[in-house]
Amino acid sequence: MKKRILAVMMCIVFCMAGLAGCGKAAEETQRTQEDVVIRIGSLKGPTSMGLVYLMSQSESGEAEGSYTFTMAAAADELLPQIVSGELDIALVPANVASVLYHKTKGGISVIDINTLGVLYMVSGDVSVDCMEALKGRTVYLTGKGTTPDFVFQYLLAENGLTPDDMTLEYKSEATEVAAILKDDPSAIGILPQPFVTAACMQNEELSVVMDLTAEWADVQGEGGSSLVTGVTVVRKEFLAENPGAVLKFMEAHKASAAYANENVEAAAELVASYGIIEKAPVATKAIPACNITYIDGAEMKAALSGYLEILFEKDASSVGGSLPADDFYYLP
């Protein structure tokens, strides 16, 4: 009888110790979730504009969560850092995210869309008000065989045109296209923001004659895909270990993007202070046209998957050789 009582008491002691251990483990996990520092990489352009409020909050110690930020001029600088684990989250071009997914063998997921289309057609010739008006003209653009080229050629095809209907002259950098437009306002160029704003401020004869994001929406129709420029990706290993911290970042990113759109002048000052655009007045004019956004969940998947499908049809290599699987899209 005494042995039986002793055995029961021992069981109770072990159970209580186990519960205490579980409680301590849960407490440690919670503390880790709260204390983790997320290392974020972004590009010097519209994607970072939607982050500046969070960057300033983090710098002043007012942010919900702990972050470090790395800003790069090109996506090629960020990708090796994601692959090596030096960065946890990165804001990259949409098609680059798909390429990275394949390169890491499914090691990353997209958590949000941060920037929609930033491509515009600029000219001093206001008669260029539709795709049909480009027949017989010369169009200057950058990146032959890159996303802007695929987007433009897709829009041409949807409007019953081909590159043979005009002359496409490719330049290596947006600044080259901007320089041509400055010297010859009658020329036609395709530029991304903030180069559009800078070009129009340098020559008052220039203006936006076509918004390629709007043109995309027109041909896609209601319920179609969106023209997507930038997305935010996270390493799956980091996400699995720190789901709470990632969700906290997503909330902060949403608030930061909203701040940029709702407080343009204040955001422009931050954009200039972080060196994304040299002068705040240029940033003030550029921000409303940069299509800074925050889209996650099912809406993000619908918009992004449709966009990647169109790029895949144009050139499979632009998305890494094949379309990513469903686990590419993080749906919390």
N, C-alpha and C positions, 0 to 999 in steps of 0.2 A: 504493500500500500504506500509506504514511504517513498519507495522507488518511483511509483507511478506519479505521486504528487511532485516529486523532484523533476521528473521528465516534463510534466506539464509546465512547471515554473520555468524550466530551461527554454521550452518552446516560446513562452510568452516573452522572455528576455530577448531571445533571438529575433522574434517578430518586431519588438519595439526597436531594437537596434537597426533592423532592416528598414523600418519606416523612417527612423531618424536619418539613416544614410540616404534614402531616397529623397527625403526632404532637403537634406544638405546638397545633394546632387542637383536637384531642381533649382535650389537657390543659387548654386554656382553657375548653372546654365543661364539663369535669368541675368545674373550679374555680368557674365561674359557677353550676352546679347547686348546689354546696355553699354558696356565699356569698349566694345570692338570699334576699331578705327577703320573706316572704309576708305580705300585708296581709289580715287576716281580720276580717270583720264578723259579729256575732251579736246575738241579741235578749235583752233582759233578762228571763230566765225559764228554763224547763227546758233549752232548747238550750244556753244558756251554762253551765248547771250541769255539763254533761258536758265542758266545756272548761277549768274552773277549775284543774285540776291542771296542764295544759299551760301555762296562763297564768302560774301561779306558777313553774313550771320555767323558762319563758322569761324571766321577770323576774329570776330568780336566776342566769341564765346556764347552767342545767343541761340545757336542752332540746336535743334532736337536731334541728337546724334553727333558722332565724332567723325570728321572727314579730313582727308588731305587731297589736294587737287594738283594735277599735272596737265598743262595745256601744251598741245603740239601743233605744228603747222600742217602736218599731213598724217593721214591715218596709218601710214607705214611706220611711223614712230611709236604708235600706241600698240599695234598688234603684237609685236614680240613681247611686250610687257604683260599683256593679257595671257599669252601662251605660257610664259615663264612663271606666272603667278605674282608678278610685281604689282599688278593692278587688279582690283577686284571688280570694278565696274568701269565701263567705257562708253562714250557717246561717239558713234561712228556712222559712216554712210550706210544706208539700208542694205545695199547689195554686198558691202564689205562684211556686214554681220553674217550674211549667209555663207560667204567664203570662209569666214573665221569658224563658223559652225562645223563645216566640213574639215577644215584644217585641224581642229581640235577633236575630231571624231565625236561631235555632239557635246562638247564640253562647255558650251555657253548657251544661254537663253536670252531672248529679247524680253525686257520688262516693260518698255514703253516706246512710243513714237514721240520724239521730241521736236522734230521740225518737218513740216510739210514742204511743198515745192518752193524753191527760191529762184527758179529760172524765169527770166523775162526777156522779151524781145525789145530792143531799144533802137530808136532811130529818130531823126528829125523829119522824116517823111511820114506824115500822118495818113497818107493814102494806104499805107501798109496796115490794114485793119483786119485782115483775115489771111488764112494760109494760102488761099487762091492768089492773093496779091503778090506772093513771092515768086511766081512764075517768071523765069527769065532774069531774075535778080541774083546778086551775090549776097550770101549770108555768111558772116564771120562768127565762128564759134570755137570753143576749145575742146580738147580731148577726143580725138577721133578714136572710135571703138570703146568709149567710156560711157558712163550713165547719161550725161547730158546729150551725147550723140544719139544713144538709143531712144531716149525720150523724144527728141525732136523727130527722128525718123519714124517712130511709131505714130506721132501726131500727123506727119505728112501722109503716111499710108492711110490713116483713118479718114483723111480728107481727100482721098483719091489722088494723091500726088506721090512722086518719087524724087530722090535726089537728082535724077537726070533732068527734072523740070527747072532746076536752078543750079547755081554754082555754090558749092559748100567749101569755104576756105577755112582750114583749121589752123589755129594758133596754139602755141604751147602754154600760154598763160592768159588769164582774164585781163591782165593789165595791157597786153598787146591789143586785144579787141577794143578795150576802152580807149586806147591811144588813137586807134583808127577812127573811132566814132567822134572823138574830140576834134580831130583834124578835118573830118568829112562827115558832117551831121546827116547827109543824105544816105550814108551807108546804113546797113542793117546788121545788128550784132545781137547775139544771145549771150547774156551775162547772168551770173548769180548775184544775189545780194551778199555783201553790201556794195559790190562794185557798181551795181546799177545806180544806186544813190550817188556815189562818188562821181560817176561819169556825168549824170544829169546836173550835178552841182557845178561841174567844171565847164559845161557848155549848156547854156539855157535853151538852146535850140533843140536839145535832145529831150525825149520823153519815152515812157513805156508805151509801146504800141500794142503789145500782146502779153498777157499773163499766161505762161504755159501751164500753170496749175489750173487755171480756169478752163483752158482749152482741153486739158486732160479730163476734167470733171464733165465737160460737155460731151465728149465722145464716150465716156464711160456710162453716163446716165445715172439715174437714181439707183442706189444700192450697189454701184460699181466700186472699183478700187480707188484709192487716192494716190496722188503723186507724192511719194514719200522721199524725203531727203535724209533725215537723221533718225537713228534709233539708239536706245540705251540697252547695253548687254551686260550680263553678269556671269561670272564663272559659276558653273553649277556646283562645284565643290564648296565654294564660299557660300552660296545660297543655301545649300543643305545644312551647313554648320551654323549659319546666322540668318535664319528666315525672318526673325523679328526685326533685325537691323536693316535688312533689305526693304522690308515693308515700310519702315520708318523713313528710309531714304526716298522711297517712291512718293510718300506723302509730302516730304519736303521738296522734292523735285516739282511736283504738281503745283505747290504753292509758289515756288520760285518762278516757274514759267508764267503763272497768272500775274505775278508782280510785274514782270517785264512788259506784259501786254497792257496792264491797267495803270502802271505808273511809268510811262515812257520816258519822261525827262529824267526822273531819278535813276531809272535803270540805265539810261544813256550815260549818265555820269559814272556809274559803276563800270559800264562797258569800256569807257575811255580809261578809267583808272587801272583796269586790268590789262590794258594794251590790246584789246580785241579790235577796236577801231580807234584810230589816233585821236580824233576830235569828237567831243560829245555832240555838237550840232549835227554832224554827219550821222552819228548813231541814232539821234532823235528822229531823223527822217527815215533811217533804214529799218529800225525795229518793227514798225507796223507792217512792213512789206516782207519781213523775214519768215512769216508763218510759223512763229514759235508756238508750240502747242504741248499738250500732254495727253496722250491717248494710251490707255492700257486695256487689259482684258480682251473680251471677245471682239470689241470694236477694233482694237489694235490688230488682232489676228486677221480679221476680214480685210482691212485696208492694206496691210503689209503683204499678205499672201497673194492677193490679186496683183499687186505691183510686181512682186518677184516673178510671178508666172509670166507676165508680159516681157520682162527682161530675159527670162529663160528662153522664151520663144525666139527672141532676137539673137541671143548669143548665150549658150549654156554656161560658158566660162565666166560670164559676168556675175553669176551667183554661186560659183564654185563647182560647176559641172552638173549639179542636179538640185532640185528643190529640197529645202530642209524638211525634216519630218515634224510631226505635231509637237514634239518635245522642244522644238525651237522656240515656241511661243509659251511664255510663262503666264498662266491664268490662275492667279491666287484665289 
